Amino acid sequence: MKKELELYLHIPFCVRKCAYCDFLSGTADEKMQQEYVDALIGEIHGYRSAYHDRYEITTIFVGGGTPSILTGTQILKIFDALYQSFQVAEGAEITMEVNPGTITNEKLHFWKQAGINRLSIGLQSVNNEELRMLGRIHTYQDFLNTYKAAREYGFQNINVDLISAIPGQTLESWKKTLSTVTELEPEHISAYSLIVEEGTPFYQWYGSSAEAGEEKEYYPLPPDKKGDVHPALPDEDTERAIYELTAELLAQSGYRRYEISNYAKKGYACRHNLGYWERKEYLGIGLGASSLVNHTRYHNTTDYKKYMEGIAEQKEIYEDVEKLALSDEIEEYMFLGLRKMEGISVKEFERQFGKDITDIYKEELEKLESAGLLMRSGDRLSLTSRGINVSNSVFVEFLAPCLNEENR
């Protein structure tokens, strides 16, 4: 019987890199894009002998960057290579990330032809000023045009990505974003809180002050826009109110929260992302793409030149190859599984690791339950509402489990 496997394909190109983005992505001309597509197809074909007869692909996710920047023909050729090299299950969930302003009717036609059946559209906000602050290339009207075109082409499973805690954002402006998007009735909504990451323009503007806890009314824009100012990030109380409003309003609109940042109508939870949180095996294809196969975690090189040369010369492109220890797998099972609202199964823990969960985490479980951060319901352990609000603090409790020689 074939094992299940998820595929992730990385397209590292954007029209323009957003000011908050720390993903492996950047701009490229058409020649560079085509060269990368050719290399990607070469990598895909290289997996046929090892994967075609052993695995069945249940989900495919094309992310970036901006995958929709590629031509329809390029996407179709990539998928032709996938279908030749892997056994893709009937009814597999096949997602592609899309940015407004990068689609055409021709692309939609080719995406359908390629078998793509789920789109994830990066809206982030319905407020054009907030979009400008983020460095997005589109307006809300551009998003609407993209969304309507996708619907007209028959895409019946659409996710809309949103970002909260944007500089200058208020509780009311976030409420308007949520209300406006839910009226469109996408099947899925991802609502992430902005994180100021090192190495981004946002970190230059906000990072040091945010870390020091300073409060400022404005922050200077980079030198090319000396006359403008940045509004401040929302304060802690506003962020907390935004967080609570999100869950409340989306629930009222028929979206079930199934993971900390993800909401879906019945039957539309993202199967690919659930696979990550349930630690299913996945293979990453493309520059910097990560994999978890046969208890081994690794990623492709993040160096573009090394990647291109490696594919051309059939050299090793993997980096940070790590055979996971039992303790690593237990940690991941806990902090990834607890991201889901349904939490983790105690019986599944014992089935996978051959140990009673209380033999490993007795003190931690008692501590978190008594603090009202974790709850039991039958076979399952899950975060409480309070636990969700401080989830990172909860997850830390499950790092470095006590696996002495006696209970290994």
C-alpha positions, 0 to 999 in steps of 0.5 A: 500500500502506498504511503501518503505524501504532500508536495510543496513547490516554491516559486521565489519571485515577486513583482515587488517584495513587501516591506514586512516579508522575510520569505525567500523571494525577490524580483526577477526578469522573464529570462530568470523566471524561465530558467528557474522553471526549467530547473524546477521541472528538472528537480521534479523529474529527479524524484520519479524513481524514488517516489512514483511507486511508493507514495500517493500525493494527497495535496499539492501547494504552490507557494512563494513568492508569487506563483501567479507571476508565472505564465499559464504555460509555465504552470501547466508544464510544471504540473505536467512534470508532477503528473509524470513523476508522482502518483497524484490521488484522485480528489487531491487538494491542489492549492496555488497562492495568488496575488491580486494584479497578477492574473489574467483569464488565460492564466485562470484557464491554464490553472484549471487545465493543470488541475488546480482546485484551490486558490489562496488570494493574498488580500491582507486588508480592504483598506488601501492605505494599510495595503500601501503601508505593507508595500502591497502592489494591489488595491482592494479593487484589484483584489475584487477583480481577481476574486470575481474572475476566479469565481467566474472561472469556476473556482469553488474553494478560495482562501483569503489571506488577511493581516492584522496589527498593521501600522495605523490599524484600528479595531474599527478598520480591522472590523471593516476588513473582516465584515467586507471579506465575509460578505464575499463568502470565501470558503476559507479565511486565514487571519495572521497577526503581523510579525516584525521580522529581522531583515525586513524594512519593517524591522528597520522602522519598528523592530528596535523600538518594538523590542524596547517597548517604546511608544512613538507617534510616528516612525520615519520612512526610508530616505526616498520618502523623507516627507512621509511618516509611518503610523505606530503599530497598534498597542497591546490592548488594540491587538488583543481586541483585534484577536478576540474580534476575529474569532467572534465575528468569523464564528458569527459568519459561519467560519469554524476556527480549526487552527489558531489563525485559520477559519473555514466553512464546513468541509473546507479546512485546508488539508495541506496545512492540516498535514503539517500540523499532524506531521504527515510526510511532505516533500519540498521542491524548489529553492529553499523548500523544506521536507519531512520524509522518513523521520528526516527533516531537511531543506533545499539550498537557499542559495540560488546559484547553488540550486541552479548549478545543483540541478543542472549538474545533478549534485546534492542540493539538500542542507541541514539534513537531520534524522529526528530523534524520538524527543524531537518528534514528540516535541513536534507532535505536541506544539504542532498538534496543539495549534489545532482547535481539536488539539491532540489525541492521547491514544494517537500519541501512544500509538505513534511513540509507544508511551503514555503521554503522562510518562513524558509530560505529567508535570507539564500537563498538570501545570497547564490544566491547573492554570486554565490553559489546557483542557481534556475532553475524552481522548483529546487535549486542547488549548483553552481560550486563555491558552490560545491567547498565550499559545507560544508560552504553552508550547514552550512547556513541551520542549525538551521532554524528559526521556531518560534511559528508562522511558526511551 
